[in-house]
Every structure is written in structure tokens, then in C-alpha cells.
Amino acid sequence: MGSNSTEIEIKDNKQADNDIVLEESLSDSSDGVLEEEVVESTPKKAKPLSKNEEAKELMKNSEELISAADSEVQATKEVVKENVAKFEDVKATLSNTTITQSMILLEKANYEYTKEQAEEPFEVSVESMMDHFTLANISSGRFTGFLLAILGIIATAVAWLFVASSKTGTEITPDKIPDDSVLQTLFTWIGGGMTGGEGNPLFGMITLGVTALLIGWAIYKLRVAMRENKNYRVAHETFDKSHGYVESQKEAKTEMEHLDEHIRVCTPLIEDYKVLLDEQNAKLKRVLHIEGALENSSDYHYSSQQTMQESAKLMDKVEHLISTPMTKEGKLNEASTYAYIEAKALYEHHISKLYA
């Protein structure tokens, strides 16, 4: 019995030790997973943009803003153009048929009707007053920098050779390539002779080449840096101007919407006037048929004279409406708004009399 209980205790102790080791390993593995997750979820710092990259980003944003604003204005403009076309059709139908017939009938009745002469030609413009915004060109300056660097390299090499020729008394001319002996003398002076030493032609060639390349590289870097700074400045100015352009296009869109709303109410009113004037024309035909063409309009029956007067009033108001310019300086003309209000009031007054 004693030995069995001892074995059971030993097994229990081993099991406990295994459980402890298992818990520690799970704890370690879980900690490792958490640490990996934390490391993986840590966002990497974005690399700061260079001036040229920022300039391109600003120009791209400006282009998107301008394109969106232009698209909205263009869409509104198309809608307005469609409604203008409908208005023009209704206006032409009224003028060329109904009003023309009314004038003929009033003339037969010897009723004096003077057509109002418009002070300004009729206008309905849907063009934006803002000129289209043009984006400046953004270039790296590398190509021109490369060309300038080549010229700088050539100029530096030529300058070395001419200075060396003047110091050594060796004559060289631009139209003739120096021979080997002349070049040896020039490169020897450049390669140490100018400091009073013996001089080395190879070292002179290396000195000329290295200094020419350094100056060419400096010119290239300077050109690219200057272009980059200019691009950065132009991009910021363009971005600011693009916001102003967008605001102007919003104002233009709002003006177009006001015009469109005005056209939408004027068009059915003109159609209503056509119905009334067609009815008046029928009355005038009946008057002329029954009473005939009298010498003076005052000779007609009182009710007939009223019909003539009503026709003249209706013609006057609707002609004033369709002849008043709807737009002025790219905006809805207030005079056209007032003409609509007056024409609408007369129409409603005439209708109220019919149903009184």
C-alpha cells in the first residue's frame, strides 16, 4: 500500500510539472502571436513627398476640381439649351400664327394697334462668363538640364584649353583641331605645369574631364532644382486659382439654373396666351362677320370694342414678354422677370373675368 501511494504521488507531481510546462509554452506562443500581430499592424511611416511630387499631386487635384466643375456647368447648360429650344418653338408659333392673325383682324376692324418696339435685341445666352481655366505645364527640367549640362561641359573644356594655350604660348584656332603635340603641351600644363611642376598630360586630361563633368553636374542639378521650385510655386498658385475658378463656375451654374427656372415658367404662360388669343381671334372673326368692316372701330358695338381692347392688351403683354431679353451680361435679366410678372397678372385677371 505504501509503495502504490508513492507511485501515485510521483505521477501526480509529474503530471503537474507537465501542466506547468504546457501552460508556459502556450503562454509563450500566445505572447509571440500577439507580438507579431502588433508588429504587423504598426503602420509604416509614409515617405515625405518631394517638391516635384507634391507639385504634381496639387496639379492633379486642381485638374480634378476643374473637370468636375466644368462637367456640372456643361450638364446644366445642356438642360437649359433644351428648354430654350422649346421656348423658341412656342414663341415662334405664337408670333407667326396667332399674333399675326390678331393684327390682321384688328386692322380689318380699323383698330389701331401699335406693336411695341424692343429697346434691346432679344437675347438668351447660356454661356459662362468665366473663361476656361488652363493648367500650367509641369515638367521636371531634366531634359533642359541635360542640354545645359552638355553645353557647360563643352564650355569648361574649351575654357581649359584656351587658358592653357595662352599660358603656354601655344596657338589654337576654333576652326582647326589641335594636333597631338599641341594637346600634349596643353594637358601637361593643366596636369601640373600651371603650378610650376613638371606636369603630367594624363593627369591634365583627367583634371579637365573631372572639372568639366563636375560643372556639368552642378548646372544640371541647379536647373532641376530651379524648375522644381518653380513647379512647386506654380502648383500652389494653380491650386488656389482652381478653387476660385470652381466658385465662379458654381455661380455660373446657379445663374443658369435661375434662367432655366424662368424659361420653364414663361413657356407654358406663352402657350396659355396662345389659347386666349386664339379665342379672341374667334370673337373678332364673329364681330367682323356680323357687323362687317366699319370705317372706325368706335362704330362697333360696345362689347365688340371690348373684345378688340382685350385682344390688344393680351397681345401687348405677351409681345413684351417674348421680346424682352432674358439674359444680360450672362445673368437673368430683371426686366424679363418683371415682364413675366405683368403677363402672368393679366392672364390671371382675364381668366378670373371669364369665370366671374
Summary of the structure (lengths in Angstrom):
residues: 356
radius of gyration: 46.5
end to end distance: 125.3
largest distance: 152.0
contacts: 993
relative contact order: 0.13
helix: 78%
strand: 1%
